[in-house]
Each structure stands twice: as structure tokens, then as C-alpha cells.
């Protein structure tokens, strides 16, 4: 849809692999731990991390809530772990989530975010106990529109693909040899049954990425962005509204200065 300069995937891959290697080394860590969800972001991140550190220095946690997570996601996550020959630990977070909810009032959004925060806590448990860093799997598209859980999947040490739009992550997945079925799977954080990213965001990633490229990278206004893409201004404002409302999620906690 949008005529723009294509990302040099080979150069991006090389830079990301070097980044992972440098950040792990500078942290004095023995390796890395990441969550494998069965989706394209975590698969691509896992491939890159193994290339940077070697399979023996990478641990993958597969953390479904088996009341919510489709079995195909668990199978796909295991497939990636086996393909990369990394140590993988399967942890059903259902009993942990259930223990939290015993004293809480049910709320779908809060419960979903709790799942993400339980996963973050487990990743840091293994990272702390084995002197590893936590490698995040979020991409630029989802960071910009705030489609992540603060102190959940947003709570990580490094974000190797954090400057790649979702459409670029999928293309890089093809270069890396990720299973085509995983690359084309509809994205979802699986925080509640039937959840899909594009369903919640109200647009496909191809459209979202084009809007973000024009507005963020090329500094175009909403009207010009809509005209360039041949879509309604309301569609552009839907994405830009998410960008504005989620700004707090991308900032460090603000400190009240008294000195």
C-alpha cells in the first residue's frame, strides 16, 4: 500500500544479533531467557537470540494458561524450541492465576494483564536464579500503539525486535526460516479466550504499520496520511489516538522532584 524504502533485512539481522551479544556480555550474564508463545514475534526473537548466543545459552519458557491458550500455540512454541535445540520449560500458569483470583473480583482486562505479569515474574525468576537477562519479544508496532502490558510483556531487559514493525518481523521470519504457519498466524497475546490483536486494534498490521511509518518516520499529519493511503481520516485517528493514549506506557515512572 505504501511506497517506502524496504528495510535491509540482512543488515537488520546482523545488527540485532550483535546487539543481543553485546548487551548480554555487558550485563555479565551467562545467557538469556525468553518467553515462547507460538507467535511470530517470539519465534523470530528466539531465532535471533540463538544466533547471537548459541542454543546452550538460551532458555525458553512456554507459559500457557491452558484454560485460555489454544493447544496449537503450545505446539508451535515447542516446535520452535525443538528446532533451535534450546532448553524449554513448560509452565501452566493456570494454578498461579487461580490463586491470585481467589481474593479478587473478576475483571476480564485486569485478569488478562495479570496473566502477562505472572509470565514476567517467572521469566525474571529464572533470569535471576541462572544469571541470565530477560529478552523481550515485543515489536515496534505494538509498542507504539500501546498493545502490551506494562510490567508484563513490557517488563524486560532488552527488546531486540523493538524497532521492527510487525510486517518487517514477518519478513525477517521468512529470512530466518521460521515456519510459514507461525509467520502468518493471527497475532494475539492470549490474555482471554478469542482475543486477537487486529480485532482489538481495529485494523490490520499492514494498515497500522503504514500509518505509523508516515506519521512517525515521515512526520505526516493525519489528513495527508489518510490521503496517501487512500483511507478515511477516522481510521488514521484511531491508530494515532492509541499512540497518544499509550505514551505513559513507554515512559519510565515519573519522579516528583523535591531537590
Backbone torsions as a table, in degrees:
resi	resn	phi	psi	omega
1	UNK	NA	-45.8	-176.3
2	UNK	-104.4	123.7	177.2
3	UNK	-79.6	108.0	-179.6
4	UNK	-145.5	161.2	-178.3
5	UNK	-65.4	128.0	-178.9
6	UNK	-70.7	140.5	176.9
7	UNK	-67.6	136.4	174.8
8	UNK	-76.8	98.5	-173.5
9	UNK	-65.3	-37.0	179.3
10	UNK	-64.0	-42.5	179.2
11	UNK	-68.1	-40.1	179.0
12	UNK	-62.9	-43.6	178.7
13	UNK	-59.6	-47.7	-179.2
14	UNK	-60.4	-42.7	-178.6
15	UNK	-67.2	-40.8	-179.1
16	UNK	-67.3	-43.5	179.1
17	UNK	-59.9	-43.6	178.3
18	UNK	-64.0	-39.8	178.8
19	UNK	-60.0	-47.6	-179.9
20	UNK	-61.0	-44.5	-179.0
21	UNK	-62.4	-45.5	-178.6
22	UNK	-65.5	-44.9	-176.1
23	UNK	-68.7	-35.3	176.7
24	UNK	-66.5	-44.3	180.0
25	UNK	-64.5	-45.4	-177.2
26	UNK	-66.7	-24.9	177.3
27	UNK	-81.2	-7.3	-177.0
28	UNK	66.9	26.6	-176.8
29	UNK	-88.8	153.0	178.4
30	UNK	-85.0	-13.5	-178.8
31	UNK	174.9	-159.5	-175.4
32	UNK	-136.4	154.8	173.5
33	UNK	-130.4	140.4	178.6
34	UNK	-144.4	159.9	176.7
35	UNK	-92.2	133.3	176.0
36	UNK	-106.6	118.0	-176.2
37	UNK	-101.7	-15.8	-172.8
38	UNK	97.0	0.5	179.0
39	UNK	-100.4	175.5	-173.7
40	UNK	-69.5	-39.4	-177.6
41	UNK	-60.7	-48.7	-177.8
42	UNK	-70.5	-33.0	178.2
43	UNK	-65.7	-48.5	179.8
44	UNK	-61.6	-43.2	178.8
45	UNK	-62.1	-40.5	179.2
46	UNK	-63.6	-44.7	178.6
47	UNK	-58.8	-44.7	-178.6
48	UNK	-67.4	-38.7	-178.8
49	UNK	-67.9	-40.0	177.0
50	UNK	-65.6	-39.5	177.6
51	UNK	-62.8	-34.7	-178.3
52	UNK	-76.5	-40.7	-169.9
53	UNK	-113.9	-16.9	-173.2
54	UNK	89.4	149.5	-173.1
55	UNK	-63.4	-30.3	-176.2
56	UNK	-72.0	-16.0	-178.5
57	UNK	-104.4	10.5	-178.7
58	UNK	-121.6	129.1	174.6
59	UNK	-116.3	138.1	177.8
60	UNK	-114.8	132.6	172.2
61	UNK	-105.7	128.0	175.5
62	UNK	-105.8	113.5	-167.4
63	UNK	-126.6	67.5	179.0
64	UNK	-77.2	156.2	160.4
65	UNK	-102.0	105.6	-169.6
66	UNK	-66.1	-6.0	172.1
67	UNK	-81.6	-17.7	-172.1
68	UNK	-122.5	-43.0	-172.3
69	UNK	-73.8	125.0	176.8
70	UNK	-63.0	144.5	-179.5
71	UNK	-61.4	-29.5	-179.8
72	UNK	-64.0	-32.7	178.1
73	UNK	-67.8	-40.6	177.5
74	UNK	-63.3	-44.9	179.9
75	UNK	-62.9	-42.1	179.7
76	UNK	-66.0	-38.8	178.0
77	UNK	-63.9	-43.0	177.9
78	UNK	-63.8	-37.9	179.7
79	UNK	-61.3	-43.5	179.4
80	UNK	-64.3	-43.8	179.9
81	UNK	-61.7	-41.9	179.4
82	UNK	-68.3	-41.1	179.1
83	UNK	-60.1	-38.9	-177.9
84	UNK	-89.5	-8.0	178.9
85	UNK	59.6	42.8	177.3
86	UNK	-102.7	156.3	174.1
87	UNK	-68.1	126.6	-179.0
88	UNK	-125.0	134.3	177.7
89	UNK	-118.8	127.3	179.7
90	UNK	-95.5	121.7	179.7
91	UNK	-129.4	110.9	175.4
92	UNK	-77.2	114.9	-176.1
93	UNK	-84.4	3.3	-178.9
94	UNK	-52.6	-53.4	-178.2
95	UNK	-64.3	-31.1	177.9
96	UNK	-68.3	-46.7	178.7
97	UNK	-61.5	-43.0	-179.6
98	UNK	-62.5	-38.2	179.7
99	UNK	-64.1	-40.7	176.3
100	UNK	-61.2	-44.4	-171.2
101	UNK	-73.5	-11.9	178.8
102	UNK	-58.6	-32.5	-178.2
103	UNK	-110.4	16.9	-175.3
104	UNK	-125.2	154.2	175.6
105	UNK	-81.8	136.3	-177.4
106	UNK	-64.9	135.4	175.7
107	UNK	-155.6	119.6	-170.6
108	UNK	-58.3	-47.6	-177.9
109	UNK	-65.3	-47.2	-178.8
110	UNK	-64.5	-39.0	178.6
111	UNK	-66.0	-39.1	178.7
112	UNK	-63.9	-45.8	178.3
113	UNK	-65.3	-31.5	175.7
114	UNK	-61.8	-39.3	177.1
115	UNK	-58.5	-45.1	179.6
116	UNK	-63.4	-36.8	-178.5
117	UNK	-75.4	-30.1	173.3
118	UNK	-64.0	-43.2	179.1
119	UNK	-62.8	-41.1	177.2
120	UNK	-60.1	-44.3	-179.1
121	UNK	-62.5	-39.7	178.9
122	UNK	-67.0	-40.9	177.8
123	UNK	-60.4	-43.2	-179.8
124	UNK	-73.3	-27.2	175.0
125	UNK	-61.5	-49.1	-179.6
126	UNK	-69.6	-35.9	177.9
127	UNK	-62.8	-46.4	-179.6
128	UNK	-65.7	-41.7	-175.0
129	UNK	-75.2	-18.6	-177.4
130	UNK	-123.2	16.1	179.1
131	UNK	52.0	55.9	178.2
132	UNK	-121.5	164.1	170.8
133	UNK	-100.3	155.2	176.6
134	UNK	-93.5	119.4	-179.7
135	UNK	-95.8	118.3	178.7
136	UNK	-78.9	156.9	-176.0
137	UNK	-118.2	12.3	-178.0
138	UNK	-75.5	149.3	178.2
139	UNK	-107.0	173.7	-175.5
140	UNK	-68.4	-38.9	-179.0
141	UNK	-57.0	-49.8	-175.9
142	UNK	-72.7	-31.3	176.3
143	UNK	-65.4	-44.5	-175.9
144	UNK	-67.2	-36.0	-180.0
145	UNK	-93.7	6.2	176.0
146	UNK	73.0	24.0	-177.3
147	UNK	-89.3	66.2	175.8
148	UNK	-159.1	164.2	179.9
149	UNK	-95.7	122.2	177.2
150	UNK	-62.2	129.0	-175.6
151	UNK	61.3	23.3	171.8
152	UNK	-118.9	-109.7	175.3
153	UNK	-70.3	-10.7	173.9
154	UNK	-85.3	-7.6	-179.4
155	UNK	-94.1	90.6	-175.2
156	UNK	-143.8	173.8	177.4
157	UNK	-92.3	-40.6	178.4
158	UNK	-139.9	155.9	179.1
159	UNK	-127.0	85.3	-176.3
160	UNK	-58.7	-37.2	-178.9
161	UNK	-105.4	19.1	-177.0
162	UNK	-68.5	-10.7	177.0
163	UNK	-107.9	9.2	178.2
164	UNK	-104.7	130.9	172.4
165	UNK	-68.5	158.1	-178.0
166	UNK	-55.0	-43.4	-179.7
167	UNK	-62.9	-32.1	177.3
168	UNK	-73.8	-34.9	176.6
169	UNK	-61.5	-42.6	179.9
170	UNK	-63.5	-41.0	178.4
171	UNK	-65.9	-40.2	178.3
172	UNK	-65.6	-35.3	176.4
173	UNK	-58.5	-38.4	177.5
174	UNK	-64.7	-41.8	178.9
175	UNK	-62.8	-38.2	-176.6
176	UNK	-78.5	-16.2	-179.7
177	UNK	90.5	21.5	175.9
178	UNK	-66.5	142.5	-180.0
179	UNK	-50.8	129.7	-177.5
180	UNK	-56.9	-35.3	180.0
181	UNK	-62.5	-37.6	178.4
182	UNK	-72.0	-40.1	-179.5
183	UNK	-60.6	-40.5	-174.5
184	UNK	-93.0	-2.4	-179.8
185	UNK	-62.7	141.6	176.8
186	UNK	-66.0	127.6	-176.1
187	UNK	-69.6	142.6	175.8
188	UNK	-162.6	134.9	174.4
189	UNK	-76.0	-8.0	177.8
190	UNK	55.5	46.9	178.7
191	UNK	-88.1	-16.6	171.7
192	UNK	-155.8	163.1	-175.4
193	UNK	-59.9	136.8	175.0
194	UNK	78.3	2.4	-177.7
195	UNK	-71.5	133.2	171.3
196	UNK	-131.8	146.2	-178.0
197	UNK	-63.3	-51.6	-175.9
198	UNK	-66.4	-30.2	175.9
199	UNK	-64.3	-41.7	178.8
200	UNK	-74.2	-38.5	-176.5
201	UNK	-75.5	-22.1	175.9
202	UNK	85.0	10.3	178.6
203	UNK	-161.7	158.8	175.9
204	UNK	-75.8	157.8	-178.1
205	UNK	-65.3	-28.2	177.9
206	UNK	-61.4	-42.3	178.8
207	UNK	-71.6	-46.6	-179.8
208	UNK	-57.7	-45.7	-178.3
209	UNK	-64.5	-40.0	178.9
210	UNK	-64.3	-40.4	178.1
211	UNK	-63.0	-45.5	-178.7
212	UNK	-66.5	-39.3	177.9
213	UNK	-60.1	-46.0	-178.5
214	UNK	-68.0	-43.8	-175.3
215	UNK	-77.3	-45.2	-176.0
216	UNK	-83.4	-51.2	-173.5
217	UNK	-81.4	-34.7	-176.5
218	UNK	-109.5	2.0	173.6
219	UNK	58.9	36.6	178.3
220	UNK	-88.9	146.0	176.5
221	UNK	-76.3	173.7	-176.6
222	UNK	-62.2	-43.5	-178.1
223	UNK	-64.0	-45.6	-179.9
224	UNK	-67.8	-37.4	178.0
225	UNK	-61.1	-46.2	179.1
226	UNK	-61.2	-43.3	-179.1
227	UNK	-64.7	-42.6	-179.6
228	UNK	-63.1	-34.8	-176.1
229	UNK	-94.1	-9.8	-179.5
230	UNK	69.4	36.2	179.1
231	UNK	-126.5	171.1	179.9
232	UNK	-74.1	147.7	178.2
233	UNK	-60.5	-33.1	179.0
234	UNK	-59.3	-36.6	179.0
235	UNK	-66.7	-38.7	177.1
236	UNK	-66.2	-44.1	-177.7
237	UNK	-65.4	-28.2	176.5
238	UNK	-61.2	-44.5	179.6
239	UNK	-72.1	-44.8	-178.6
240	UNK	-67.0	-29.6	175.5
241	UNK	-64.6	-41.2	176.8
242	UNK	-64.6	-39.0	178.1
243	UNK	-58.8	-46.2	-178.4
244	UNK	-69.5	-45.6	-175.6
245	UNK	-68.6	-24.1	-176.5
246	UNK	-97.3	7.5	-177.2
247	UNK	-55.8	-37.6	-178.5
248	UNK	-62.2	-26.9	-178.5
249	UNK	-73.6	-21.5	-178.9
250	UNK	-95.3	-5.2	-179.6
251	UNK	-99.8	153.1	172.1
252	UNK	-70.3	154.7	177.8
253	UNK	-54.8	134.0	-177.3
254	UNK	-79.0	135.1	-179.9
255	UNK	-99.3	133.3	175.1
256	UNK	-80.0	112.5	-177.2
257	UNK	-77.6	127.9	177.1
258	UNK	-123.2	-4.7	178.2
259	UNK	-114.4	NA	NA
